[in-house]
Amino acid sequence: MEATLLIGYLASICSVDSFVPQAWKVVKTGDTSALSARMYVLTVTGFALWTVFGVLKGEWPIIIANAICFCLSAFIILRKLGGCERGNRRDDRKV
């Protein structure tokens, strides 16, 4: 494997590894209160664009990392915008 491709795959692993703990925490706790919705909307958009770029260029490290990170960050923003935080569900709110 050539060095540039190896660097690309290592970068992919780092990118994915940075989002897995956050997504796992949201799954486990349901808490998204400390997360910025604006930042995650921009992040999801960026990952989507990078994935398309990778597809157009045929660059698998870019495609793989960004498609996985897109899914993880999209899950997080959907939880954030969907109001599915524990203790913040509609039927839990006082009227």
Phi, psi and chi 1 to 4 in degrees:
 res  aa     phi    psi   chi1   chi2   chi3   chi4
   1 MET       -  133.6 -179.9  179.0  -64.8      -
   2 GLU   -73.8  155.9   65.5  179.1   72.0      -
   3 ALA   -60.5  -40.9      -      -      -      -
   4 THR   -65.5  -38.0   54.1      -      -      -
   5 LEU   -68.5  -40.3 -167.7   56.2      -      -
   6 LEU   -61.3  -43.3  179.2   60.9      -      -
   7 ILE   -61.6  -41.0  -69.6  168.9      -      -
   8 GLY   -61.1  -44.4      -      -      -      -
   9 TYR   -68.6  -37.3  -79.3  113.9      -      -
  10 LEU   -64.4  -40.0  -69.8  173.6      -      -
  11 ALA   -63.5  -38.2      -      -      -      -
  12 SER   -61.0  -45.1  -63.6      -      -      -
  13 ILE   -61.7  -43.4  -69.3  167.2      -      -
  14 CYS   -63.0  -43.5  -69.5      -      -      -
  15 SER   -61.8  -49.1  -65.3      -      -      -
  16 VAL   -64.2  -43.7  171.6      -      -      -
  17 ASP   -62.0  -26.2 -162.7   39.7      -      -
  18 SER   -75.5  -24.1   72.0      -      -      -
  19 PHE   -97.4  -23.5  -88.4   90.6      -      -
  20 VAL   -59.4  -46.4  168.3      -      -      -
  21 PRO   -61.3  -38.1  -22.8   32.6      -      -
  22 GLN   -66.9  -44.8 -172.6   67.1   63.9      -
  23 ALA   -63.4  -41.0      -      -      -      -
  24 TRP   -63.4  -40.0 -179.0 -113.8      -      -
  25 LYS   -63.5  -39.9 -177.6  177.5  179.2 -177.3
  26 VAL   -65.7  -40.6  170.2      -      -      -
  27 VAL   -63.2  -46.5  167.6      -      -      -
  28 LYS   -70.7  -43.3 -162.2  167.5  145.2 -176.8
  29 THR  -104.5  -24.7   67.8      -      -      -
  30 GLY    75.4    2.2      -      -      -      -
  31 ASP   -89.6  118.3 -177.7   20.0      -      -
  32 THR  -121.9   11.4   60.5      -      -      -
  33 SER   -61.5  -31.9   61.3      -      -      -
  34 ALA   -85.3   -2.7      -      -      -      -
  35 LEU   -94.0  142.6  -56.7  176.8      -      -
  36 SER   -85.7  118.2  165.6      -      -      -
  37 ALA   -62.5  -41.7      -      -      -      -
  38 ARG   -60.5  -44.9 -178.8  174.7 -179.0 -151.0
  39 MET   -61.8  -42.3 -171.1  -81.9  -62.7      -
  40 TYR   -71.1  -33.1  -92.7   91.8      -      -
  41 VAL   -63.0  -44.8  167.2      -      -      -
  42 LEU   -64.6  -39.6  -71.6  172.1      -      -
  43 THR   -64.1  -46.7  -60.4      -      -      -
  44 VAL   -60.3  -44.5  168.1      -      -      -
  45 THR   -61.2  -44.8  -56.7      -      -      -
  46 GLY   -61.2  -44.8      -      -      -      -
  47 PHE   -64.2  -37.8  -75.1  135.5      -      -
  48 ALA   -63.2  -45.4      -      -      -      -
  49 LEU   -65.9  -40.9  -67.8  170.8      -      -
  50 TRP   -64.1  -36.6  -85.9  112.3      -      -
  51 THR   -64.1  -45.7  -58.4      -      -      -
  52 VAL   -61.7  -43.4  171.2      -      -      -
  53 PHE   -57.8  -46.4  174.3   79.2      -      -
  54 GLY   -61.3  -40.3      -      -      -      -
  55 VAL   -63.9  -46.6  168.4      -      -      -
  56 LEU   -62.7  -33.9  -66.0  172.9      -      -
  57 LYS   -89.5  -12.3  -61.4  -70.9  -85.5  179.9
  58 GLY    70.7   31.2      -      -      -      -
  59 GLU  -101.1  100.6  -61.8  -71.4  -20.5      -
  60 TRP   -60.8  -39.5  -78.1  103.4      -      -
  61 PRO   -59.9  -39.0  -24.6   34.1      -      -
  62 ILE   -68.5  -42.7  -65.4  171.5      -      -
  63 ILE   -63.0  -51.4  -63.9  166.7      -      -
  64 ILE   -62.3  -53.2  -68.1  167.7      -      -
  65 ALA   -61.1  -46.7      -      -      -      -
  66 ASN   -75.0  -31.8  -72.2  -72.8      -      -
  67 ALA   -66.9  -42.5      -      -      -      -
  68 ILE   -66.9  -46.5  -67.1  170.1      -      -
  69 CYS   -64.3  -34.2  -72.5      -      -      -
  70 PHE   -59.6  -47.6  169.0   80.2      -      -
  71 CYS   -62.6  -44.8  -67.7      -      -      -
  72 LEU   -64.3  -46.9  -67.2  170.8      -      -
  73 SER   -72.4  -31.8   59.0      -      -      -
  74 ALA   -65.5  -40.4      -      -      -      -
  75 PHE   -58.3  -45.8  165.1   77.1      -      -
  76 ILE   -63.6  -46.6  -68.2  168.1      -      -
  77 ILE   -68.7  -33.6 -166.6   62.1      -      -
  78 LEU   -64.3  -40.2  -71.2  172.7      -      -
  79 ARG   -65.2  -40.7  -67.4  -67.5  -60.6  -99.3
  80 LYS   -65.3  -49.6  174.8   77.8  175.5  172.8
  81 LEU   -77.2  -22.7  -63.3  177.3      -      -
  82 GLY   -80.7   -5.8      -      -      -      -
  83 GLY    65.7   33.7      -      -      -      -
  84 CYS   -93.1   19.2  -65.3      -      -      -
  85 GLU   -67.6  140.3  -62.6  175.0   35.5      -
  86 ARG   -63.2  137.9  -72.8 -170.3 -175.3  155.5
  87 GLY    80.1    2.3      -      -      -      -
  88 ASN  -132.0   21.9 -164.1   24.8      -      -
  89 ARG   -77.9  152.6  -67.6 -172.7 -177.7  113.2
  90 ARG   -57.6  -41.0  -69.4  176.8 -160.8 -129.7
  91 ASP   -77.1   -9.8   32.8  -26.6      -      -
  92 ASP   -90.6  -15.2  -70.0  -15.5      -      -
  93 ARG   -75.3  144.7  -67.8 -176.7 -169.7  156.1
  94 LYS   -80.9  140.4  -67.1  179.9 -178.0  174.9
  95 VAL   -93.5      -  178.9      -      -      -
